[in-house]
């Protein structure tokens, strides 16, 4: 495999950090694990609608979530497989979330995230906070001239930013990014643990690694800090760290846990970097086509106009 270019490494590092930031924030006071499950169910529910331009237009702003009867129910088994979570664990988590009004069971069909939750104050506040992080991410990419030219919008922007449409594209980006991490961590808890360790380790390390007499000084993070950031039980994180150690992805140092020294040379990690770099371009191309980028620029949302394809 050809070693990714410095631009790809930079995009990948920014993408991994942004992914961790968004996932760690959770959703409507839910833990990151439950938030990812909700995102996966909701994306499955609205998959048919995202292919319909009229539906995308009708349900693009915060005031208009797609009604329950327009959503395609998702099976528990499909959600378990998509996130690498055991079926019984997925069923138990969804049952708990149903008791909180976050999802509901359609008898004989599956699970949906109801309109009532998707228009709740807690959910809307999370969407707005995630959107602010998305704008800051875009501005950072522009500052580094890291994006290819973006397509023109196919939608009008007179009504402002289509926040719900942007949230759908962001959810798809986060779930796709998790797929690559699942290849390394096998289940979602291990993948998130590895993500937190990887982002911390590479925060100040040169990308790509340079030939040097001394090893790259990767930063370490304590297990307790990983647990705190991901809002996971400390014992759960310790168990997943042991699993990651067993497959040679992480190593213990005096300062805590860090990634294995040869991590950036591994084909699997280089593939992950390529995928994240491509995902960033795909995300912002989708946002541009949907009218989000043009709306940001029109509203002066802290970003300079970007050249178009």
Secondary structure, DSSP 8 states (H G I E B T S, - for coil): -----HHHHHHHHHHHHHHHHHHHH-BTTB-HHHHHHHHHHHHHHHHHHHT-HHHHHHT-STT----GGGS--B-HHHHHHHHT--HHHHHHHHHHHHHTTS-EEETTTEEE--HHHHTSHHHHHHHHHHHHHHHHHHHHHHHTT----B---SS--TT---HHHHHHHHHHHHHHHHHHHHHHHSSHHHHHHHHHHHHHHTSSS-SS----SS------B-HHHHHHHHT--HHHHHHHHHHHHHTTSEEEETTEEEE-TTGGGSHHHHHHHHHHHHHHHHHHHHHHHTTHHHHHHHHT-S-----B-
